[in-house]
Amino acid sequence: MSDLLVIDWDSTHVRALVGSRSGSILRASKAAMAPIEGEATAANIADALRPLVSRLHSGRSKVLVVLGGRDVQSRLLRVPPVPKAELPDVVRLRASTEFPRIDDSATIDYLPLDSDGDETATVFAARISPNTLVAARNVCTHLHLTPESIVMRGCGIQRLANHELTDLSQGVHLIVALRGGDLDLVGSSAGQTVAVRSVSVPGEDDIEVRAQAAAREMRRTIAAISSEQGSRDMQSLVWIVGSEQDAQIAERCGRDLSRRITQIDIRSLGESSDAWPAEAAGFAGMLGSGYAMSSRDLPIDFLAPRKPPEKKTPVATLALAGVLAALVIVGGGWMAYSNVAKIQKEAKAAEQEQKDLEADLEQLAPDLKQAAEVEQWLATDVNWLDELDRLATTIRPHALDAHDDYDPEGDILLDSIVAKQAPARNGRGGNLTISGGARNENRVKEIEHQLRDDEHQVNPGLLDMDDDEKTFVWSFRDEIVVTPSVEERR
């Protein structure tokens, strides 16, 4: 039997959990949390964790770090079906166009999901910035800990629910858990994580207010997951509770949504109910991540992300190459002198051929320059009327008075459309910058997804909620990069 120490933090609190492992079975033995004094810097986080770790850590425990919220970005990516060895590079290339902010030093890991036949495959990709990863390592260094893995909180929540409810291995489900003032929402499909959101919910001790806010966010998440999965059939809703207040909020949300919500009480999963502090549900991602580590099945690990296999030359091949080289040196030396004259003759002929070719190219230079300029101009030729028609029909495919199923909650209003042609000297295609308002943030993400294809790259920009009382409470701005194919331009 060995112990596992799991640590987690957000902007206000730190958490530590110790579990006893026996084979692939983990039981939570003790959990504790504490507030962070000041800003959530690596030093302040370590200071808050230090008394918890000294009380719980045995010195022989393996260490697991759990991160989430704004520290980790994630989304589903559609990629072409490629050999397994090539998938890491393909995912990273795809992520460079899908994540709003990315750089070459960011760490990306992914979980392969289903394949849509010969056309596309789907992966759940997660990104962590180098600064966040360095901060996590610094926290561990301050505490004299060496982490085995750094994982994603949302995947841990899904794994905990999947561990307790075997029915989640099939179909699409939504799993939620309160973590202080935040609500973690995780989409699960066929037993794997497909969506992760973390949002603030107001109300503190006001059950009514918190339940209304939670139900609203659950509706938005259900709509987004259903759209992404191509189905509106959400088989079940699961709430991981850790207090009586959590249970009451879950019941109230069930009434608001007119859906049955299955509850998992995390307090029943420890060695005793005394193992958990008051806000036990905040440990759901940590316990689930511990389950995954114990069974050697971590879906996302930022310390060991999936990478292309290294190509190693077999030792036998290197030895054979050395023997052959030696034979060539020893046995072929006598041929060198007789071949020198032949080589010199061939070199002179090649030199003359190169001079003749350079003269021909010099005569063709003006024509080549004009052809290149025409081709570059054609590269910036975009049919903007077609682009505006495509944008309009995507945002509102039916006239309002002729569409019986019109959903006002999904309406979007554009107040600005700016079209720019790419610079003629080195550009291609052009850019559309759109801005406006929406009633629902998930509708904005849905439109962004629908606008993407091989010739349209969507770069999400501003997405903010306006506190003023108005119909379209979400303000957004997106950039659409249009790159017509060569065949279309000609």
Order of alpha helices (4+ residues) and beta strands (2+ residues): beta-beta-beta-alpha-beta-beta-alpha-beta-beta-alpha-beta-alpha-beta-beta-beta-alpha-beta-alpha-beta-alpha-alpha-alpha-beta-beta-alpha-beta-beta-alpha
